Amino acid sequence: MDVRSDYGDQEHGEGVPEELLNKSPYEIQKEEEEKAYQEKKQNEMSDSVEESVHYWQENDEISPRMNDNKYTLKQILGLGESFDVDLREMVLGGKHVGILLLTGFAKDEILLEVLKRLTYLTPDQVSEHALKSYFECYIPHIQVEKVDSMSAVIKKVLMGMSAMFVEGDRSVLIMDTRSYPVRSPEEPSLERVVRGSRDGFTETLLTNVALVRRRIRDPGLKFEIMQVGRRTQTDVCVVYIDDIVDKVQVDSVREKIKRVDIDGIPAADKQLEEAIINKGWNPFPLVRYSERPDVTASHLLEGRVVIFVDTSPSVMILPTTFFDLCEHAEENRQTAFMGTYLRWVRFAGILISLFVLPLWLLMVIDPAIKPMGFDFIGPQENVKLPLILQFLLIELGVDLLRMAAVHTPTPLASAMGLIAAILVGDIAVKTGYFVNEVVLYMAIAAIGMFATPSYELGLANRLVRLFLLIAVAIFKVPGFVIGTTLLVIALTIHRSYNSSYLWPFIPFNAKALGNFLFRLPLLENKKRPSFNKTRDNTKMPDDPDGESRKSKKHK
């Protein structure tokens, strides 16, 4: 290669850069190749592993040459650049072998057992198809599979598995040697019960699956796994009981998850909910979240669909209703009478959190509507701030306290509560900025919100309360009536997977509504909720001889 030829008729090197005159043609060629490589790397805009593999090697096949595979893995997986990506190259049975793994996920004990067995192999023990010999005879591990595409290998490795490349073979062995960081299954802080199990879901999908499998030993319990997100490839698992659930609903959920085409869901189940339900700006939740495996098992037996998302300690249960979100596991851990009592107290708390403040403000603004014997309601002294402004400021203060409590270390939480109760609340009343009754009723409403089992529903109810307060302050009685009517209409047209959000109130179902209002004894609750459109709606046989509906059908 003559450098001068690129610069015209320059026999004596005139016009040629001085740095090129001092380099050999080989060095110049290497620099040009490096420049082209860096330019190609800079121009890569792949959105998925498949696109990236095709960009670097023009196909998705596994090369029989180890060096070619190493080149691809370097560009895509960061081999040699990321410290946790390792390719352990060895000679096993006379064959050049490379084991690709992520050091943070690999379980050393399993890999050591595999390598210990393979290191004793001699060349005469390994056939011409070495990978086939390893797979069928010599790898002492249960979860092993063969993969024929480079993109599949990279995805499996990113999930934590180990891949074995063999020189001269176009397939790769994938060994499940994963060991994810995991915490112990502790009782969820949002769903505590006095009596009941103390285990809860963790951030590891396999652990959560095992917790549900332990409670439902039914061969019809299905766990369908798929990946969501072009970059995150997050594991998402759709769970249902095959002979109970509505198959149309399962197909709909599955197809919606498969159609999700975004970079990823690092916030796990919450982002997946928005992607598959499209609820927009409506504040009311369309799915129920739970961190308890016993609650999840109960809903599966009712015919619900449950979605697990890896890295999330909660699961999504759907479809759901407003009344579902008002139930708590504690009610089923007590007797039927006490469970009914607790349920009614909880319903009362939710209603109080919604309506006690707007009703009090309405009776203060328009004293003519006060019922007999309620003359004591209303401020007894003049204050410096309008009542509606007092409510808005206290609502804001409660939200600030709630957020501060989340971010405050536990030893300081009690001190923060003391400051809020004494220094802020008491002094604000004594200085005449706030009325005692405003603080009292706001505290009652806040207690009702915290008693709401669903955290998402409690936040939505707070927004509704603010809306009703403003409507009452502006329009008085018409504002309260119209605001409440709009709330009922909004909840009525709200749909949870094509199901009524206010069922069984709208459409009205007296028997189902009675099941929500009263916690029936176990043996009296023989049917699954019709809301779920289950294929088998019978929980237990109706006949005294114990003959099931299925056996009758077969006869």
C-alpha positions as CSV (number, residue, x, y, z in Angstrom):
1,M,0.0,0.0,0.0
2,D,1.5,3.4,-1.1
3,V,0.4,6.2,1.1
4,R,1.5,8.8,-1.6
5,S,-1.0,7.4,-4.1
6,D,-3.8,8.9,-2.0
7,Y,-2.4,12.3,-2.3
8,G,-1.9,12.7,-6.1
9,D,1.5,13.1,-7.9
10,Q,3.8,13.6,-4.9
11,E,7.0,11.7,-5.7
12,H,9.0,13.2,-2.9
13,G,6.2,13.0,-0.3
14,E,5.1,16.6,-0.8
15,G,1.6,17.1,0.7
16,V,1.6,13.8,2.6
17,P,1.0,14.2,6.3
18,E,4.2,13.7,8.2
19,E,2.8,11.2,10.7
20,L,1.9,8.9,7.8
21,L,5.4,9.0,6.3
22,N,6.8,7.5,9.5
23,K,4.4,4.5,9.5
24,S,4.5,1.2,7.8
25,P,1.6,0.1,5.5
26,Y,0.7,-2.5,8.0
27,E,0.3,0.1,10.8
28,I,-1.7,2.3,8.6
29,Q,-4.0,-0.6,7.6
30,K,-4.5,-1.5,11.3
31,E,-5.4,2.1,12.1
32,E,-7.9,2.3,9.3
33,E,-9.5,-0.9,10.5
34,E,-9.7,0.3,14.0
35,K,-11.2,3.6,12.8
36,A,-13.8,1.7,10.8
37,Y,-14.5,-0.6,13.8
38,Q,-15.0,2.4,16.1
39,E,-17.3,4.1,13.6
40,K,-19.4,0.9,13.3
41,K,-19.6,0.6,17.0
42,Q,-20.6,4.2,17.4
43,N,-23.4,3.9,14.7
44,E,-25.0,0.8,16.3
45,M,-28.6,1.7,17.3
46,S,-30.0,-1.8,18.0
47,D,-33.1,-2.0,20.1
48,S,-33.0,-5.8,20.8
49,V,-30.5,-8.6,21.2
50,E,-31.5,-10.1,17.8
51,E,-30.9,-6.8,16.0
52,S,-27.5,-6.4,17.7
53,V,-26.4,-9.9,16.7
54,H,-27.4,-9.4,13.1
55,Y,-25.6,-6.1,13.1
56,W,-22.3,-7.6,14.1
57,Q,-22.3,-10.9,12.4
58,E,-25.1,-10.6,9.7
59,N,-26.9,-13.7,11.0
60,D,-28.1,-15.3,14.2
61,E,-26.0,-18.5,14.0
62,I,-23.4,-19.7,16.4
63,S,-20.0,-19.9,14.7
64,P,-18.0,-23.2,15.0
65,R,-14.9,-21.0,15.6
66,M,-14.4,-19.8,19.2
67,N,-12.7,-16.6,18.2
68,D,-15.6,-15.5,16.0
69,N,-18.0,-16.1,19.0
70,K,-15.7,-14.2,21.3
71,Y,-15.7,-11.3,18.9
72,T,-19.5,-11.2,18.9
73,L,-19.7,-11.5,22.6
74,K,-17.3,-8.7,23.1
75,Q,-19.4,-6.3,21.0
76,I,-22.8,-7.3,22.4
77,L,-22.2,-8.6,25.9
78,G,-19.1,-6.6,26.8
79,L,-16.8,-9.6,27.2
80,G,-13.5,-8.1,28.3
81,E,-15.0,-4.8,29.2
82,S,-17.6,-5.6,31.9
83,F,-15.8,-7.2,34.9
84,D,-18.7,-9.5,35.7
85,V,-18.8,-11.1,32.2
86,D,-16.4,-14.1,32.1
87,L,-15.5,-16.7,29.5
88,R,-13.6,-19.6,31.1
89,E,-11.7,-21.4,28.4
90,M,-10.4,-24.9,29.0
91,V,-9.6,-28.1,27.2
92,L,-12.0,-30.9,28.2
93,G,-11.8,-34.3,26.6
94,G,-9.4,-32.9,24.0
95,K,-11.9,-30.2,22.9
96,H,-11.5,-26.5,23.3
97,V,-14.4,-25.4,25.5
98,G,-15.5,-22.0,26.7
99,I,-18.0,-21.5,29.6
100,L,-19.7,-18.1,29.4
101,L,-21.3,-16.7,32.6
102,L,-22.1,-13.7,34.7
103,T,-20.1,-14.0,37.8
104,G,-22.7,-12.3,40.0
105,F,-25.4,-15.0,39.1
106,A,-23.3,-18.1,38.7
107,K,-23.6,-20.7,41.5
108,D,-20.1,-21.9,42.1
109,E,-21.0,-25.3,43.6
110,I,-22.9,-26.4,40.5
111,L,-20.2,-25.3,38.1
112,L,-17.5,-26.9,40.1
113,E,-19.3,-30.2,40.1
114,V,-19.8,-30.0,36.3
115,L,-16.1,-29.1,35.7
116,K,-14.9,-31.7,38.1
117,R,-16.6,-34.4,36.0
118,L,-15.5,-33.0,32.6
119,T,-11.9,-32.6,33.6
120,Y,-11.5,-36.4,34.0
121,L,-12.5,-37.0,30.3
122,T,-10.0,-38.3,27.8
123,P,-10.1,-37.7,24.1
124,D,-11.2,-41.3,23.3
125,Q,-14.2,-40.9,25.6
126,V,-15.6,-38.0,23.6
127,S,-17.1,-38.6,20.2
128,E,-16.7,-36.5,17.1
129,H,-19.8,-34.6,18.2
130,A,-18.4,-33.5,21.5
131,L,-21.3,-31.3,22.6
132,K,-23.7,-34.2,22.1
133,S,-21.5,-36.4,24.3
134,Y,-21.3,-33.7,27.0
135,F,-25.1,-33.3,26.9
136,E,-26.1,-36.9,26.9
137,C,-23.4,-38.5,29.1
138,Y,-21.1,-36.3,31.0
139,I,-22.7,-33.2,32.5
140,P,-24.0,-34.1,36.0
141,H,-26.8,-31.4,36.0
142,I,-30.5,-31.6,35.5
143,Q,-31.5,-28.3,33.9
144,V,-29.5,-28.4,30.6
145,E,-30.7,-27.5,27.1
146,K,-29.2,-27.0,23.7
147,V,-29.5,-23.7,21.9
148,D,-28.8,-22.9,18.2
149,S,-28.9,-19.1,18.0
150,M,-26.5,-16.5,19.4
151,S,-29.3,-14.2,20.5
152,A,-30.9,-17.0,22.6
153,V,-27.5,-17.7,24.2
154,I,-27.0,-14.1,25.2
155,K,-30.5,-13.8,26.6
156,K,-30.1,-16.9,28.7
157,V,-26.7,-15.7,30.0
158,L,-28.3,-12.3,30.9
159,M,-30.9,-14.3,32.9
160,G,-28.1,-15.8,34.9
161,M,-27.5,-19.1,33.2
162,S,-24.2,-20.5,32.0
163,A,-23.4,-21.3,28.3
164,M,-20.9,-23.9,27.1
165,F,-19.3,-23.3,23.7
166,V,-17.4,-26.1,22.0
167,E,-14.9,-25.5,19.2
168,G,-16.3,-26.9,16.0
169,D,-19.9,-27.0,17.0
170,R,-22.8,-24.8,16.0
171,S,-24.8,-25.4,19.1
172,V,-24.4,-24.3,22.7
173,L,-25.3,-26.0,26.0
174,I,-27.2,-23.8,28.5
175,M,-27.0,-24.8,32.1
176,D,-29.3,-23.3,34.8
177,T,-26.7,-22.3,37.4
178,R,-28.5,-19.2,38.6
179,S,-28.3,-18.0,42.2
180,Y,-30.1,-14.7,42.5
181,P,-29.7,-12.4,45.5
182,V,-32.8,-13.0,47.6
183,R,-34.1,-12.0,51.0
184,S,-36.2,-14.2,53.2
185,P,-40.0,-14.3,52.7
186,E,-41.1,-11.9,55.5
187,E,-44.6,-10.7,56.3
188,P,-45.7,-7.8,54.1
189,S,-45.9,-4.5,56.1
190,L,-49.1,-3.4,54.2
191,E,-51.0,-6.6,54.7
192,R,-50.3,-7.7,58.3
193,V,-52.7,-10.0,60.1
194,V,-53.0,-11.0,63.7
195,R,-53.5,-14.7,62.9
196,G,-52.1,-16.2,59.7
197,S,-48.9,-17.0,57.8
198,R,-45.9,-14.7,58.1
199,D,-44.4,-15.3,54.7
200,G,-44.7,-12.9,51.9
201,F,-43.5,-12.5,48.3
202,T,-39.9,-11.4,47.6
203,E,-38.2,-9.8,44.6
204,T,-37.3,-13.2,43.1
205,L,-39.8,-14.8,40.8
206,L,-38.8,-18.4,41.5
207,T,-39.3,-17.9,45.2
208,N,-42.8,-16.4,44.7
209,V,-43.8,-19.3,42.4
210,A,-42.8,-21.8,45.0
211,L,-44.8,-20.0,47.7
212,V,-48.0,-20.3,45.6
213,R,-47.2,-23.9,44.5
214,R,-46.9,-24.9,48.2
215,R,-50.5,-23.8,48.8
216,I,-52.1,-25.1,45.6
217,R,-51.0,-28.6,44.7
218,D,-53.3,-28.7,41.6
219,P,-51.9,-30.0,38.3
220,G,-54.2,-27.4,36.6
221,L,-52.2,-24.6,38.1
222,K,-50.3,-23.1,35.2
223,F,-47.4,-20.7,35.1
224,E,-46.8,-19.2,31.7
225,I,-43.6,-17.2,31.5
226,M,-42.6,-14.6,28.9
227,Q,-40.2,-11.6,28.6
228,V,-41.2,-7.9,28.4
229,G,-38.9,-5.1,27.3
230,R,-36.5,-5.0,24.4
231,R,-33.6,-4.1,26.8
232,T,-34.7,-5.3,30.2
233,Q,-36.2,-8.7,29.1
234,T,-38.0,-8.8,32.4
235,D,-39.6,-12.1,33.2
236,V,-43.4,-11.9,33.4
237,C,-45.5,-14.9,34.6
238,V,-49.2,-15.3,33.9
239,V,-50.8,-17.6,36.5
240,Y,-54.2,-19.3,36.5
241,I,-55.9,-22.6,37.3
242,D,-56.7,-24.1,33.9
243,D,-60.1,-25.8,34.5
244,I,-61.5,-22.8,36.6
245,V,-60.4,-19.6,34.9
246,D,-62.1,-18.0,31.9
247,K,-59.9,-18.9,29.0
248,V,-61.0,-15.8,27.0
249,Q,-59.7,-13.6,29.7
250,V,-56.4,-15.5,29.9
251,D,-55.9,-15.2,26.1
252,S,-56.6,-11.5,26.3
253,V,-54.1,-10.9,29.1
254,R,-51.5,-13.0,27.3
255,E,-51.9,-11.2,24.0
256,K,-51.7,-7.8,25.6
257,I,-48.5,-8.6,27.4
258,K,-46.9,-10.0,24.2
259,R,-47.9,-6.8,22.3
260,V,-46.0,-4.6,24.8
261,D,-43.1,-3.1,22.8
262,I,-41.1,-0.7,25.0
263,D,-37.5,-0.5,26.2
264,G,-38.2,-2.1,29.5
265,I,-40.2,-2.1,32.7
266,P,-37.6,-1.4,35.5
267,A,-40.5,-0.4,37.8
268,A,-41.9,-3.9,37.3
269,D,-45.6,-4.5,37.8
270,K,-46.7,-0.9,38.0
271,Q,-45.3,-0.1,34.5
272,L,-46.7,-3.4,33.1
273,E,-50.1,-2.5,34.5
274,E,-50.1,0.8,32.6
275,A,-48.9,-0.9,29.5
276,I,-51.6,-3.6,29.3
277,I,-54.6,-1.8,30.8
278,N,-54.3,1.8,29.4
279,K,-56.3,3.4,32.2
280,G,-55.0,6.8,31.4
281,W,-55.6,9.5,34.0
282,N,-58.3,7.7,36.0
283,P,-57.0,7.5,39.6
284,F,-58.9,4.3,40.7
285,P,-56.9,1.1,40.4
286,L,-58.0,-1.6,38.0
287,V,-55.9,-4.4,39.5
288,R,-55.4,-5.5,43.0
289,Y,-51.9,-5.7,44.4
290,S,-51.0,-8.3,47.0
291,E,-47.8,-9.4,48.7
292,R,-49.3,-12.4,50.4
293,P,-49.2,-15.9,48.9
294,D,-52.3,-17.0,50.8
295,V,-54.4,-14.1,49.4
296,T,-53.0,-14.9,45.9
297,A,-53.9,-18.5,46.2
298,S,-57.5,-17.6,47.3
299,H,-58.0,-15.5,44.3
300,L,-56.6,-18.2,42.0
301,L,-59.2,-20.6,43.4
302,E,-61.9,-18.0,42.7
303,G,-60.9,-18.0,39.0
304,R,-58.8,-14.8,38.8
305,V,-55.7,-14.3,36.7
306,V,-52.5,-13.4,38.6
307,I,-49.5,-11.7,37.0
308,F,-46.0,-12.1,38.6
309,V,-43.2,-9.8,37.5
310,D,-39.6,-10.6,38.4
311,T,-37.9,-8.0,40.8
312,S,-41.3,-7.1,42.3
313,P,-42.5,-8.3,45.7
314,S,-46.1,-7.9,44.8
315,V,-48.4,-9.5,42.2
316,M,-51.3,-8.2,40.2
317,I,-54.7,-9.8,40.5
318,L,-57.3,-9.1,37.9
319,P,-60.1,-8.5,37.1
320,T,-61.0,-6.6,40.3
321,T,-63.8,-4.5,41.7
322,F,-64.2,-1.6,44.1
323,F,-65.5,-4.0,46.7
324,D,-62.6,-6.4,46.2
325,L,-60.2,-3.5,47.0
326,C,-62.0,-3.0,50.3
327,E,-61.4,-6.6,51.6
328,H,-58.6,-7.7,53.8
329,A,-57.1,-11.1,54.7
330,E,-57.7,-10.5,58.4
331,E,-61.5,-10.9,57.9
332,N,-61.0,-14.5,56.8
333,R,-58.7,-15.3,59.7
334,Q,-61.5,-14.6,62.3
335,T,-64.9,-16.2,62.8
336,A,-67.7,-15.4,60.4
337,F,-69.4,-13.0,62.9
338,M,-66.1,-11.2,63.8
339,G,-65.1,-11.1,60.1
340,T,-68.3,-9.4,59.2
341,Y,-67.9,-6.9,62.0
342,L,-64.4,-6.1,60.9
343,R,-65.5,-5.8,57.3
344,W,-68.3,-3.3,58.2
345,V,-65.9,-1.2,60.3
346,R,-63.5,-1.1,57.4
347,F,-66.3,-0.1,55.0
348,A,-67.4,2.6,57.4
349,G,-63.9,3.9,57.6
350,I,-63.7,4.2,53.8
351,L,-67.0,6.0,53.6
352,I,-65.9,8.4,56.4
353,S,-62.7,9.1,54.6
354,L,-64.7,10.1,51.5
355,F,-67.7,12.1,52.9
356,V,-67.2,13.2,56.5
357,L,-65.2,16.4,55.5
358,P,-67.5,17.5,52.6
359,L,-70.6,16.9,54.8
360,W,-69.2,18.9,57.7
361,L,-68.1,21.8,55.5
362,L,-71.6,21.7,53.8
363,M,-73.4,22.0,57.2
364,V,-71.1,24.8,58.3
365,I,-71.6,26.8,55.1
366,D,-75.4,26.1,55.0
367,P,-76.6,25.6,58.6
368,A,-80.2,25.2,57.4
369,I,-79.5,21.6,56.4
370,K,-78.3,20.5,59.8
371,P,-80.4,17.7,61.2
372,M,-82.1,18.0,64.5
373,G,-79.7,17.7,67.4
374,F,-76.6,18.6,65.4
375,D,-76.4,22.3,66.3
376,F,-73.0,21.7,68.0
377,I,-71.5,21.1,64.5
378,G,-69.4,24.1,63.2
379,P,-66.7,26.4,64.5
380,Q,-67.5,28.3,67.7
381,E,-65.0,31.1,67.1
382,N,-63.8,33.2,64.3
383,V,-60.5,32.2,62.6
384,K,-58.1,33.9,60.3
385,L,-58.3,31.5,57.4
386,P,-61.3,30.4,55.4
387,L,-62.4,26.8,56.1
388,I,-61.7,25.5,52.6
389,L,-58.2,26.8,52.8
390,Q,-57.7,25.2,56.1
391,F,-58.8,21.8,54.7
392,L,-56.5,22.2,51.7
393,L,-53.5,23.1,53.8
394,I,-54.1,20.2,56.2
395,E,-54.6,17.8,53.3
396,L,-51.3,19.0,52.0
397,G,-49.7,18.6,55.4
398,V,-50.9,15.0,55.8
399,D,-49.5,14.1,52.4
400,L,-46.2,15.7,53.4
401,L,-46.1,13.8,56.6
402,R,-46.9,10.5,54.8
403,M,-44.1,11.1,52.4
404,A,-41.7,12.2,55.1
405,A,-42.5,9.0,57.1
406,V,-41.5,6.9,54.2
407,H,-38.1,8.6,53.9
408,T,-37.5,9.1,57.6
409,P,-35.3,6.5,59.4
410,T,-37.2,4.5,62.0
411,P,-35.5,5.9,65.1
412,L,-36.5,9.4,64.0
413,A,-40.1,8.6,63.0
414,S,-41.5,9.0,66.5
415,A,-39.8,12.4,66.8
416,M,-41.3,13.5,63.5
417,G,-44.8,12.5,64.7
418,L,-44.3,14.4,67.9
419,I,-43.2,17.5,66.0
420,A,-46.3,17.2,63.7
421,A,-48.8,16.7,66.5
422,I,-47.6,19.2,69.0
423,L,-45.5,21.9,67.4
424,V,-47.5,22.1,64.1
425,G,-51.1,21.0,65.0
426,D,-51.4,22.4,68.5
427,I,-49.7,25.7,67.8
428,A,-51.6,26.3,64.6
429,V,-54.9,26.0,66.5
430,K,-53.8,28.2,69.4
431,T,-52.6,31.0,67.0
432,G,-56.1,31.0,65.5
433,Y,-55.2,29.8,62.0
434,F,-57.1,26.5,62.3
435,V,-60.2,25.3,64.0
436,N,-60.1,22.4,66.3
437,E,-62.9,20.6,64.5
438,V,-61.1,20.9,61.2
439,V,-58.1,19.2,62.7
440,L,-60.3,16.6,64.4
441,Y,-62.3,15.6,61.3
442,M,-59.2,15.6,59.1
443,A,-57.5,13.2,61.5
444,I,-60.6,10.9,61.3
445,A,-60.6,11.0,57.5
446,A,-56.9,10.2,57.5
447,I,-57.5,7.2,59.7
448,G,-60.2,6.0,57.4
449,M,-57.8,6.3,54.5
450,F,-55.1,4.4,56.2
451,A,-57.7,1.7,57.1
452,T,-58.3,1.1,53.4
453,P,-56.7,-2.2,52.5
454,S,-55.6,-1.1,49.0
455,Y,-53.0,1.7,49.2
456,E,-53.9,2.8,45.6
457,L,-57.6,3.0,46.4
458,G,-56.8,5.1,49.5
459,L,-54.9,7.6,47.4
460,A,-57.7,7.8,44.8
461,N,-60.3,8.4,47.6
462,R,-58.2,11.3,48.8
463,L,-58.4,13.0,45.4
464,V,-62.2,12.4,45.4
465,R,-62.4,14.0,48.8
466,L,-60.5,17.1,47.6
467,F,-62.8,17.3,44.6
468,L,-65.9,17.1,46.8
469,L,-64.5,19.8,49.2
470,I,-63.9,22.2,46.4
471,A,-67.3,21.5,44.9
472,V,-69.1,22.1,48.2
473,A,-67.1,25.3,48.9
474,I,-68.2,26.7,45.5
475,F,-71.7,25.3,44.8
476,K,-72.8,24.2,48.3
477,V,-75.6,21.5,48.2
478,P,-75.7,21.2,44.4
479,G,-71.9,20.8,44.4
480,F,-72.1,17.9,46.8
481,V,-75.0,16.2,45.0
482,I,-73.5,16.6,41.5
483,G,-70.0,15.7,42.7
484,T,-71.3,12.5,44.3
485,T,-73.3,11.6,41.2
486,L,-70.3,12.1,39.0
487,L,-68.3,9.9,41.3
488,V,-70.8,7.1,41.0
489,I,-71.1,7.5,37.2
490,A,-67.3,7.5,36.8
491,L,-67.0,4.3,38.9
492,T,-69.9,2.7,36.9
493,I,-68.3,3.3,33.5
494,H,-64.9,2.3,34.8
495,R,-64.2,-1.2,33.4
496,S,-61.8,-3.8,34.7
497,Y,-61.1,-6.1,31.7
498,N,-64.6,-5.5,30.3
499,S,-66.2,-6.1,33.7
500,S,-68.2,-3.7,35.8
501,Y,-66.1,-1.9,38.5
502,L,-69.0,-1.6,40.9
503,W,-70.2,-5.2,40.6
504,P,-72.3,-6.5,42.4
505,F,-73.9,-3.2,43.1
506,I,-74.0,-2.2,39.4
507,P,-75.2,-4.5,37.8
508,F,-77.1,-5.5,40.9
509,N,-76.6,-9.0,42.2
510,A,-78.2,-9.4,45.6
511,K,-76.5,-12.7,46.5
512,A,-73.0,-11.6,45.5
513,L,-73.5,-8.2,47.3
514,G,-74.5,-10.2,50.5
515,N,-71.3,-12.2,50.2
516,F,-69.3,-8.9,50.2
517,L,-71.2,-7.4,53.1
518,F,-71.2,-10.5,55.2
519,R,-68.3,-12.9,55.7
520,L,-70.1,-16.2,55.2
521,P,-68.9,-19.4,57.0
522,L,-66.6,-21.5,54.8
523,L,-69.0,-24.4,54.2
524,E,-71.9,-22.0,53.2
525,N,-69.9,-20.3,50.5
526,K,-70.2,-23.0,47.8
527,K,-70.0,-20.9,44.6
528,R,-67.3,-18.9,43.0
529,P,-68.2,-15.2,42.1
530,S,-70.0,-15.0,38.8
531,F,-68.0,-11.9,38.1
532,N,-65.0,-14.0,37.1
533,K,-67.0,-15.9,34.4
534,T,-65.4,-19.2,35.6
535,R,-65.7,-22.4,33.7
536,D,-66.3,-24.3,37.0
537,N,-68.2,-22.2,39.5
538,T,-68.6,-24.9,42.2
539,K,-66.3,-24.9,45.2
540,M,-67.8,-28.0,46.8
541,P,-70.5,-30.5,46.0
542,D,-74.1,-29.6,46.7
543,D,-75.2,-33.3,47.3
544,P,-74.9,-34.7,50.8
545,D,-73.3,-37.8,49.5
546,G,-70.4,-35.7,48.3
547,E,-70.8,-36.4,44.6
548,S,-69.3,-33.6,42.6
549,R,-70.7,-31.7,39.7
550,K,-67.9,-33.0,37.4
551,S,-68.7,-36.7,38.2
552,K,-72.3,-36.1,37.4
553,K,-71.4,-34.6,34.1
554,H,-69.3,-37.6,33.2
555,K,-72.1,-40.0,34.1
